[in-house]
Amino acid sequence: MIYETVANMIAKQLKLNAADITPDKRLIEDLHADSANIMVMIMDMEDNFNITVEDDAINNLRTVGDVVKYIEAHQ
């Protein structure tokens, strides 16, 4: 459930097909997100999952799977 929600949010933000987003995809290198995209995604995830993403954790969120694991650990 979390994975599907995250994949759909990323797809919408980056104008990609959600089916092309897999847990091992890197946000910047593979999905071509820039820093502005990442910040919008973080804010959307905070709102959607009612969590706070710490600033120092953002640099560790490199793949879609990293994002999902972070959300699971902080819900």
ABEGO torsion letter per residue (X at the ends): XAAAAAAAAAAAAAGBBAAABBAABBAAAAAGBBAAAAAAAAAAAAAAAGBBBBAAAAAABABAAAAAAAAAAAX
